[in-house]
Amino acid sequence: MRADFRVCLDACVLANQGVCDLLLRLAEHPRLYSPVFSEKILDEVYSVHLEKLKRPWPKDLADYWQEQVRESFEEAIVSRQLLKTSLA
């Protein structure tokens, strides 16, 4: 089974490690949906990980998370304009 409908994962979802882990695992093979997010969303997640959590992440962990998400879900990163039109 492979689903190809797109779901935007916003920063509030990606910054919450438990929710993020579950949703990104469901987007792996065989995926239940296709996640999409923009560079701006990933930048906001980075900021949350470093500055806004009760226990902020070390910079090297935040960098590693960003690297892994960008590598594992390269096709999910779309422009803001495409994000708006593809989910409309």
N, CA, C and O atoms as a MOPAC input file, in Angstrom:
PM7 MOZYME 1SCF
protein

 N      0.84900 1    -1.18100 1     0.00000 1
 C      0.00000 1     0.00000 1     0.00000 1
 C      0.88700 1     1.23500 1     0.00000 1
 O      1.88700 1     1.30500 1     0.71500 1
 N      0.50200 1     2.19700 1    -0.81100 1
 C      1.25000 1     3.43900 1    -0.87000 1
 C      0.27500 1     4.55900 1    -1.17500 1
 O     -0.39800 1     4.55100 1    -2.20600 1
 N      0.20800 1     5.51600 1    -0.27300 1
 C     -0.68500 1     6.65300 1    -0.46000 1
 C      0.13100 1     7.84800 1    -0.93700 1
 O      1.26000 1     8.05000 1    -0.49000 1
 N     -0.42500 1     8.62300 1    -1.82700 1
 C      0.29800 1     9.76200 1    -2.37900 1
 C     -0.36200 1    11.09300 1    -2.08100 1
 O     -0.02200 1    12.08900 1    -2.71900 1
 N     -1.28900 1    11.15300 1    -1.14000 1
 C     -1.87000 1    12.45800 1    -0.84400 1
 C     -0.92300 1    13.22700 1     0.06900 1
 O     -0.25200 1    12.65300 1     0.92600 1
 N     -0.88600 1    14.53700 1    -0.13700 1
 C      0.06300 1    15.39800 1     0.56700 1
 C     -0.52800 1    15.96200 1     1.85200 1
 O     -1.69900 1    16.33600 1     1.90900 1
 N      0.31200 1    16.01300 1     2.88100 1
 C     -0.06600 1    16.58300 1     4.17100 1
 C      1.04800 1    17.52400 1     4.59800 1
 O      2.21100 1    17.12800 1     4.66600 1
 N      0.69400 1    18.76100 1     4.88400 1
 C      1.67400 1    19.72800 1     5.35500 1
 C      1.94000 1    19.50300 1     6.84400 1
 O      1.01500 1    19.49900 1     7.65700 1
 N      3.20400 1    19.31900 1     7.18600 1
 C      3.61300 1    19.21200 1     8.58200 1
 C      4.19100 1    20.56700 1     8.98300 1
 O      5.25300 1    20.96600 1     8.50500 1
 N      3.49200 1    21.25800 1     9.85200 1
 C      3.90900 1    22.58800 1    10.28300 1
 C      4.95100 1    22.46400 1    11.39400 1
 O      5.18900 1    21.37600 1    11.91800 1
 N      5.56100 1    23.58200 1    11.74000 1
 C      6.61200 1    23.60400 1    12.75000 1
 C      6.12100 1    23.09000 1    14.09800 1
 O      6.87600 1    22.43700 1    14.81800 1
 N      4.88400 1    23.37000 1    14.44600 1
 C      4.36600 1    22.91200 1    15.74500 1
 C      4.30400 1    21.39200 1    15.80900 1
 O      4.36900 1    20.82400 1    16.90000 1
 N      4.18300 1    20.72900 1    14.68400 1
 C      4.18200 1    19.26700 1    14.62600 1
 C      5.61400 1    18.73700 1    14.59800 1
 O      5.95000 1    17.80500 1    15.32800 1
 N      6.45300 1    19.33200 1    13.75800 1
 C      7.82300 1    18.84300 1    13.60900 1
 C      8.69600 1    19.11300 1    14.83400 1
 O      9.64500 1    18.37100 1    15.08700 1
 N      8.39100 1    20.15900 1    15.59200 1
 C      9.20300 1    20.49200 1    16.77200 1
 C      8.87800 1    19.59000 1    17.95600 1
 O      9.69600 1    19.45700 1    18.86700 1
 N      7.71200 1    18.97100 1    17.96200 1
 C      7.32100 1    18.05400 1    19.03700 1
 C      7.86300 1    16.67200 1    18.68000 1
 O      7.33300 1    16.00300 1    17.79200 1
 N      8.90900 1    16.25100 1    19.36500 1
 C      9.63200 1    15.04700 1    18.95800 1
 C      8.76700 1    13.79700 1    18.89800 1
 O      8.91400 1    13.00200 1    17.97000 1
 N      7.87400 1    13.59900 1    19.85700 1
 C      7.02800 1    12.41000 1    19.84600 1
 C      6.07800 1    12.37200 1    18.66300 1
 O      5.95700 1    11.35100 1    17.98600 1
 N      5.41100 1    13.47400 1    18.42000 1
 C      4.46600 1    13.56800 1    17.29800 1
 C      5.21700 1    13.49300 1    15.97600 1
 O      4.79100 1    12.80600 1    15.04700 1
 N      6.33300 1    14.20200 1    15.90100 1
 C      7.14200 1    14.20800 1    14.68000 1
 C      7.61500 1    12.80200 1    14.33500 1
 O      7.51000 1    12.37600 1    13.18400 1
 N      8.13100 1    12.08600 1    15.31300 1
 C      8.62100 1    10.72700 1    15.07800 1
 C      7.51400 1     9.83100 1    14.51800 1
 O      7.72500 1     9.10600 1    13.54600 1
 N      6.35000 1     9.88800 1    15.13300 1
 C      5.22000 1     9.07800 1    14.66400 1
 C      4.84800 1     9.43400 1    13.22800 1
 O      4.73100 1     8.55100 1    12.37800 1
 N      4.66300 1    10.71800 1    12.95700 1
 C      4.19200 1    11.12400 1    11.63100 1
 C      5.23200 1    10.87500 1    10.54200 1
 O      4.86900 1    10.50900 1     9.42400 1
 N      6.51400 1    11.06600 1    10.84300 1
 C      7.53100 1    10.80000 1     9.81900 1
 C      7.70800 1     9.30000 1     9.59300 1
 O      8.02200 1     8.87900 1     8.48000 1
 N      7.51200 1     8.49000 1    10.63100 1
 C      7.55600 1     7.03600 1    10.43200 1
 C      6.40400 1     6.57200 1     9.53300 1
 O      6.57400 1     5.66400 1     8.72000 1
 N      5.24900 1     7.19000 1     9.68200 1
 C      4.10900 1     6.83400 1     8.82400 1
 C      4.32200 1     7.28500 1     7.37500 1
 O      3.64100 1     6.81300 1     6.46400 1
 N      5.26300 1     8.19500 1     7.17500 1
 C      5.56500 1     8.67900 1     5.82500 1
 C      6.69500 1     7.88600 1     5.16500 1
 O      7.03500 1     8.13800 1     4.00900 1
 N      7.28000 1     6.92900 1     5.89700 1
 C      8.30300 1     6.06700 1     5.31900 1
 C      7.64000 1     4.88900 1     4.62000 1
 O      6.43700 1     4.67200 1     4.76300 1
 N      8.41500 1     4.14000 1     3.87600 1
 C      7.91100 1     3.00300 1     3.10300 1
 C      7.31400 1     1.93600 1     4.01600 1
 O      7.94800 1     1.59500 1     5.01400 1
 N      6.14600 1     1.39500 1     3.73600 1
 C      5.16200 1     1.85600 1     2.75900 1
 C      4.37500 1     3.02300 1     3.34500 1
 O      3.70900 1     2.88400 1     4.37200 1
 N      4.45600 1     4.13200 1     2.70500 1
 C      3.92100 1     5.35300 1     3.31100 1
 C      2.40600 1     5.42900 1     3.28100 1
 O      1.74400 1     4.91700 1     2.37900 1
 N      1.88500 1     6.09300 1     4.31100 1
 C      0.44900 1     6.32000 1     4.39800 1
 C      0.07500 1     7.69200 1     3.84700 1
 O     -1.09600 1     7.95100 1     3.56800 1
 N      1.05500 1     8.56400 1     3.68900 1
 C      0.84300 1     9.89900 1     3.13200 1
 C      2.19300 1    10.46800 1     2.71200 1
 O      3.24100 1     9.91400 1     3.04600 1
 N      2.15900 1    11.57700 1     1.97600 1
 C      3.38200 1    12.27100 1     1.55500 1
 C      3.49000 1    13.57600 1     2.32600 1
 O      2.67400 1    14.47600 1     2.12800 1
 N      4.47600 1    13.69600 1     3.19400 1
 C      4.61000 1    14.94400 1     3.94000 1
 C      5.17800 1    16.05100 1     3.06100 1
 O      5.95500 1    15.78800 1     2.14200 1
 N      4.79300 1    17.27100 1     3.34300 1
 C      5.40200 1    18.43600 1     2.70100 1
 C      5.63900 1    19.49800 1     3.76800 1
 O      4.86400 1    19.63700 1     4.71400 1
 N      6.72300 1    20.23900 1     3.59200 1
 C      7.03900 1    21.37400 1     4.44700 1
 C      7.98900 1    22.27800 1     3.68700 1
 O      8.63500 1    21.84900 1     2.73100 1
 N      8.07500 1    23.51400 1     4.10800 1
 C      8.91600 1    24.49100 1     3.42700 1
 C     10.20200 1    24.72800 1     4.20800 1
 O     10.33900 1    24.30400 1     5.35500 1
 N     11.13000 1    25.40800 1     3.57000 1
 C     12.36300 1    25.81700 1     4.24300 1
 C     12.03100 1    26.68900 1     5.45200 1
 O     12.67200 1    26.57900 1     6.49700 1
 N     11.03900 1    27.54600 1     5.30600 1
 C     10.64900 1    28.42200 1     6.41200 1
 C     10.17200 1    27.59100 1     7.60700 1
 O     10.49700 1    27.91300 1     8.75000 1
 N      9.41600 1    26.54200 1     7.35800 1
 C      8.94900 1    25.66800 1     8.43500 1
 C     10.13900 1    25.00500 1     9.11100 1
 O     10.19800 1    24.95000 1    10.33900 1
 N     11.09200 1    24.49600 1     8.32300 1
 C     12.27000 1    23.87000 1     8.91200 1
 C     13.11000 1    24.87200 1     9.70700 1
 O     13.67100 1    24.52300 1    10.74600 1
 N     13.19700 1    26.10100 1     9.22800 1
 C     13.91200 1    27.14700 1     9.96300 1
 C     13.23700 1    27.43000 1    11.30400 1
 O     13.90500 1    27.63800 1    12.31600 1
 N     11.91900 1    27.43400 1    11.29600 1
 C     11.17900 1    27.66600 1    12.53900 1
 C     11.38000 1    26.50800 1    13.52400 1
 O     11.51400 1    26.73300 1    14.72700 1
 N     11.39900 1    25.28600 1    13.02000 1
 C     11.65700 1    24.12800 1    13.87500 1
 C     13.05100 1    24.24800 1    14.50300 1
 O     13.22500 1    23.98400 1    15.69300 1
 N     14.02400 1    24.64000 1    13.71100 1
 C     15.39100 1    24.81500 1    14.20300 1
 C     15.42300 1    25.83000 1    15.34500 1
 O     16.06900 1    25.60900 1    16.36900 1
 N     14.72900 1    26.92600 1    15.15600 1
 C     14.65800 1    27.95700 1    16.18800 1
 C     14.01000 1    27.42300 1    17.46700 1
 O     14.49000 1    27.68800 1    18.56900 1
 N     12.93300 1    26.68200 1    17.31600 1
 C     12.25100 1    26.09600 1    18.47700 1
 C     13.17800 1    25.12900 1    19.20600 1
 O     13.28600 1    25.17200 1    20.43100 1
 N     13.84100 1    24.26500 1    18.46100 1
 C     14.73700 1    23.29400 1    19.08500 1
 C     15.84700 1    23.97800 1    19.89100 1
 O     16.22800 1    23.48700 1    20.95400 1
 N     16.36000 1    25.08900 1    19.40200 1
 C     17.48300 1    25.76200 1    20.05500 1
 C     17.08200 1    26.76300 1    21.13300 1
 O     17.84200 1    26.99100 1    22.07400 1
 N     15.87500 1    27.37400 1    21.00600 1
 C     15.58600 1    28.52400 1    21.85900 1
 C     14.28000 1    28.46300 1    22.64700 1
 O     14.17700 1    29.10400 1    23.69200 1
 N     13.29700 1    27.72800 1    22.19100 1
 C     11.96500 1    27.88400 1    22.77400 1
 C     11.47400 1    26.71900 1    23.62100 1
 O     10.42000 1    26.81800 1    24.24900 1
 N     12.20500 1    25.63700 1    23.65100 1
 C     11.80000 1    24.49700 1    24.47400 1
 C     12.22600 1    24.71500 1    25.91900 1
 O     13.16300 1    25.46700 1    26.18800 1
 N     11.53900 1    24.05800 1    26.84800 1
 C     11.94200 1    24.14100 1    28.25800 1
 C     13.39100 1    23.68900 1    28.42000 1
 O     14.17800 1    24.30500 1    29.13900 1
 N     13.71800 1    22.60900 1    27.74100 1
 C     15.10000 1    22.12700 1    27.71800 1
 C     15.58200 1    22.15900 1    26.27200 1
 O     15.43500 1    21.17300 1    25.54900 1
 N     16.15900 1    23.28800 1    25.84300 1
 C     16.60300 1    23.41500 1    24.44400 1
 C     17.61500 1    22.32800 1    24.06200 1
 O     18.36500 1    21.81700 1    24.89300 1
 N     17.60000 1    22.00500 1    22.78400 1
 C     18.51800 1    21.00200 1    22.26400 1
 C     19.90900 1    21.60300 1    22.11700 1
 O     20.03500 1    22.80400 1    21.87700 1
 N     20.95600 1    20.79200 1    22.25600 1
 C     22.29300 1    21.26600 1    21.89000 1
 C     22.33100 1    21.55200 1    20.38700 1
 O     21.62700 1    20.90600 1    19.61100 1
 N     23.14200 1    22.50600 1    19.98700 1
 C     23.19800 1    22.90700 1    18.57900 1
 C     23.54300 1    21.72700 1    17.66800 1
 O     22.97000 1    21.60000 1    16.58600 1
 N     24.47100 1    20.86400 1    18.08800 1
 C     24.85200 1    19.74000 1    17.23700 1
 C     23.70400 1    18.75300 1    17.03300 1
 O     23.60300 1    18.14700 1    15.96700 1
 N     22.84200 1    18.58100 1    18.02600 1
 C     21.67600 1    17.71700 1    17.86800 1
 C     20.64300 1    18.35100 1    16.93100 1
 O     20.07400 1    17.66600 1    16.08200 1
 N     20.40400 1    19.64400 1    17.08100 1
 C     19.47500 1    20.34500 1    16.18600 1
 C     19.97900 1    20.31100 1    14.74900 1
 O     19.19500 1    20.12000 1    13.81900 1
 N     21.28200 1    20.49500 1    14.56400 1
 C     21.88000 1    20.42400 1    13.22100 1
 C     21.72300 1    19.02100 1    12.62700 1
 O     21.39300 1    18.86800 1    11.45100 1
 N     21.96100 1    18.01000 1    13.45100 1
 C     21.84200 1    16.62400 1    12.99400 1
 C     20.40100 1    16.30200 1    12.59000 1
 O     20.17100 1    15.66100 1    11.56400 1
 N     19.42600 1    16.75100 1    13.40200 1
 C     18.01800 1    16.50700 1    13.09000 1
 C     17.67100 1    17.12800 1    11.73000 1
 O     17.03900 1    16.49400 1    10.88500 1
 N     18.09800 1    18.38100 1    11.54200 1
 C     17.82300 1    19.06300 1    10.27500 1
 C     18.43900 1    18.29200 1     9.10100 1
 O     17.79400 1    18.09200 1     8.07200 1
 N     19.66800 1    17.87400 1     9.26700 1
 C     20.36400 1    17.13500 1     8.21300 1
 C     19.63200 1    15.84300 1     7.86300 1
 O     19.45900 1    15.52600 1     6.68600 1
 N     19.20800 1    15.11000 1     8.86500 1
 C     18.53300 1    13.83800 1     8.63300 1
 C     17.16200 1    14.01400 1     7.98500 1
 O     16.79700 1    13.24900 1     7.09200 1
 N     16.41100 1    15.00400 1     8.42200 1
 C     15.08800 1    15.25000 1     7.82300 1
 C     15.25000 1    15.69100 1     6.36700 1
 O     14.52400 1    15.22600 1     5.48800 1
 N     16.19300 1    16.57900 1     6.12000 1
 C     16.41900 1    17.04700 1     4.74100 1
 C     16.88800 1    15.91300 1     3.83100 1
 O     16.50700 1    15.86300 1     2.66100 1
 N     17.69700 1    15.01600 1     4.34700 1
 C     18.19700 1    13.89200 1     3.56000 1
 C     17.11800 1    12.81700 1     3.35600 1
 O     16.96100 1    12.29000 1     2.25500 1
 N     16.39200 1    12.50400 1     4.40700 1
 C     15.40500 1    11.42000 1     4.34500 1
 C     14.11600 1    11.80400 1     3.63500 1
 O     13.44300 1    10.95400 1     3.05200 1
 N     13.77400 1    13.09400 1     3.68700 1
 C     12.51300 1    13.55700 1     3.08500 1
 C     12.77400 1    14.71100 1     2.12200 1
 O     12.08100 1    15.72800 1     2.14600 1
 N     13.77700 1    14.53300 1     1.28100 1
 C     14.17500 1    15.57100 1     0.32200 1
 C     13.00600 1    16.02200 1    -0.55300 1
 O     12.86000 1    17.20900 1    -0.84700 1
 N     12.17800 1    15.06600 1    -0.96400 1
 C     11.04400 1    15.38700 1    -1.84200 1
 C      9.93900 1    16.14900 1    -1.11200 1
 O      9.04300 1    16.70100 1    -1.75000 1
 N      9.99700 1    16.18400 1     0.20100 1
 C      8.95600 1    16.86000 1     0.98500 1
 C      9.17400 1    18.36900 1     1.07000 1
 O      8.24400 1    19.11100 1     1.38600 1
 N     10.39400 1    18.82700 1     0.79000 1
 C     10.69700 1    20.25200 1     0.90700 1
 C     10.24100 1    20.95900 1    -0.36000 1
 O     10.75200 1    20.70300 1    -1.45100 1
 N      9.28400 1    21.84300 1    -0.20000 1
 C      8.71800 1    22.56400 1    -1.33400 1
 C      8.76700 1    24.06700 1    -1.06100 1
 O      8.93100 1    24.50300 1     0.07800 1
 N      8.62200 1    24.84000 1    -2.12300 1
 C      8.58800 1    26.29600 1    -1.95700 1
 C      7.28500 1    26.70000 1    -1.27600 1
 O      6.31000 1    25.94700 1    -1.26900 1
 N      7.28800 1    27.87600 1    -0.71700 1
 C      6.07100 1    28.35900 1    -0.05100 1
 C      4.92400 1    28.45400 1    -1.04800 1
 O      3.78400 1    28.12600 1    -0.71800 1
 N      5.21800 1    28.90200 1    -2.26800 1
 C      4.17300 1    29.03200 1    -3.28700 1
 C      3.60200 1    27.66000 1    -3.65000 1
 O      2.38600 1    27.49100 1    -3.73700 1
 N      4.47700 1    26.69500 1    -3.85900 1
 C      4.00800 1    25.34500 1    -4.18700 1
 C      3.23700 1    24.75300 1    -3.02800 1
 O      2.25400 1    24.04000 1    -3.23300 1
 N      3.67100 1    25.03900 1    -1.81700 1
 C      2.96400 1    24.56000 1    -0.63100 1
 C      1.53300 1    25.06900 1    -0.61700 1
 O      0.60100 1    24.31200 1    -0.34500 1
 N      1.35800 1    26.34800 1    -0.91000 1
 C      0.02000 1    26.94200 1    -0.93400 1
 C     -0.84600 1    26.31200 1    -2.01700 1
 O     -2.00700 1    25.98600 1    -1.77300 1
 N     -0.28400 1    26.14000 1    -3.21500 1
 C     -1.09700 1    25.63600 1    -4.33700 1
 C     -1.33300 1    24.13500 1    -4.25500 1
 O     -2.39500 1    23.66100 1    -4.66000 1
 N     -0.37900 1    23.38300 1    -3.74600 1
 C     -0.54300 1    21.93100 1    -3.72500 1
 C     -1.51900 1    21.46600 1    -2.64700 1
 O     -2.06300 1    20.36500 1    -2.73100 1
 N     -1.73600 1    22.29000 1    -1.65300 1
 C     -2.65700 1    21.90500 1    -0.57600 1
 C     -4.02400 1    22.56300 1    -0.71000 1
 O     -4.92200 1    22.30300 1     0.09100 1
 N     -4.18000 1    23.39500 1    -1.70000 1
 C     -5.45700 1    24.10600 1    -1.86800 1
 C     -6.53100 1    23.18900 1    -2.39200 1
 O     -7.66700 1    23.62000 1    -2.59300 1

